[in-house]
Amino acid sequence: MSTWPRQSPIDVALRGVCPRCGQGRLFRGLLTVVDRCSACDLDLRGNDAGDGPAVFVILGLGAIVMGLVFWVEFRFEPPWWLHAMIWLPLTFGGAVWLLRLLKAWLIAQQYIHRSTELEE
């Protein structure tokens, strides 16, 4: 059995890497978790972040964006198309980035606390 250095959940989340070795990619595409780590062959199929990240992103990012939308509207009164050009890409990009970050962090926490069946 190999001894792997402990990975920081924050480092795993920011870099999007395997929670065991810190080398292999955690995601295939935008939000799909890989089946196995390409570096250490850790089985990641049992890891499920569930709806937790989505709830936090919807509530947190939604509150921030809506606060900014109201501030921009009342301060500058831009036309509706400018609102769409500003807030749609910002919301989409922020949502994807936060979902990846929170999903990776929760998977790292699951690995550290062994809340899923993992092959060693």
C-alpha positions in Angstrom: 0.0 0.0 0.0 1.4 3.4 -1.0 1.3 6.4 1.3 0.0 9.4 -0.4 0.7 12.9 1.0 -2.4 14.5 2.4 -3.9 17.1 0.0 -5.6 20.3 1.2 -9.3 20.4 0.3 -8.8 24.0 -0.7 -5.9 23.2 -3.0 -7.8 20.3 -4.5 -10.8 22.6 -5.1 -8.7 25.5 -6.6 -6.6 23.2 -8.9 -9.4 20.7 -9.7 -7.1 17.7 -9.0 -7.4 14.2 -7.5 -8.0 14.4 -3.7 -5.5 11.5 -3.1 -2.4 12.3 -5.2 -3.0 15.9 -6.2 -1.8 15.1 -9.8 -4.7 13.8 -11.9 -7.5 15.9 -13.2 -10.8 15.7 -11.2 -13.1 16.9 -14.0 -13.8 15.8 -17.5 -15.3 18.8 -19.2 -17.0 21.5 -17.1 -18.6 19.6 -14.2 -18.4 15.9 -14.8 -16.1 14.0 -12.3 -13.8 11.5 -13.9 -14.3 7.8 -13.1 -10.7 7.2 -12.2 -7.7 9.4 -11.5 -5.2 9.2 -14.4 -2.2 9.5 -12.1 -3.0 7.2 -9.1 -6.0 5.2 -10.4 -8.3 6.2 -7.5 -11.9 5.2 -8.2 -13.9 8.4 -8.0 -17.2 6.9 -9.2 -18.6 6.7 -5.6 -18.0 10.4 -4.9 -21.2 12.5 -5.2 -21.4 16.1 -4.1 -25.1 16.0 -4.5 -27.1 19.2 -4.7 -25.1 21.0 -2.0 -22.9 23.0 -4.4 -25.9 24.0 -6.6 -27.9 25.3 -3.6 -25.0 27.4 -2.4 -24.3 28.8 -5.9 -28.0 29.6 -6.5 -28.5 31.3 -3.2 -25.1 33.0 -2.9 -24.4 34.0 -6.4 -28.0 34.9 -7.0 -28.0 37.3 -4.0 -24.7 38.9 -5.1 -25.7 39.3 -8.8 -29.2 40.7 -8.0 -27.7 43.2 -5.5 -25.3 44.3 -8.3 -28.1 44.4 -10.8 -30.2 46.7 -8.6 -27.2 48.9 -7.8 -26.3 49.3 -11.5 -29.9 50.0 -12.4 -30.5 52.6 -9.8 -27.1 54.3 -10.2 -26.6 54.3 -14.0 -30.0 53.3 -15.5 -28.6 51.4 -18.5 -30.8 50.0 -21.2 -32.1 46.4 -20.8 -29.7 45.0 -23.5 -26.7 46.3 -21.6 -28.0 44.5 -18.5 -28.3 41.3 -20.5 -24.7 41.7 -21.9 -23.3 42.3 -18.4 -25.2 39.9 -16.2 -25.7 36.8 -18.4 -22.1 36.0 -19.0 -21.1 37.0 -15.5 -23.7 34.8 -13.9 -23.0 31.8 -16.2 -19.2 32.1 -15.7 -19.5 32.6 -11.9 -21.9 29.7 -11.6 -19.7 27.3 -13.4 -16.6 28.4 -11.6 -18.3 28.2 -8.2 -19.9 24.8 -8.9 -16.5 23.3 -9.9 -14.9 24.8 -6.8 -17.5 23.6 -4.4 -17.9 20.2 -6.0 -14.2 19.6 -5.9 -14.0 20.8 -2.2 -16.8 18.4 -1.2 -15.2 15.5 -3.0 -11.9 16.3 -1.2 -13.8 16.4 2.1 -15.5 13.0 1.3 -12.1 11.5 0.5 -10.5 12.8 3.7 -13.3 11.7 6.0 -13.9 8.5 4.0 -17.6 9.0 3.7 -17.7 7.0 0.4 -16.4 3.5 -0.5 -12.9 4.0 -1.9 -10.5 1.6 -3.4 -6.9 2.0 -2.0 
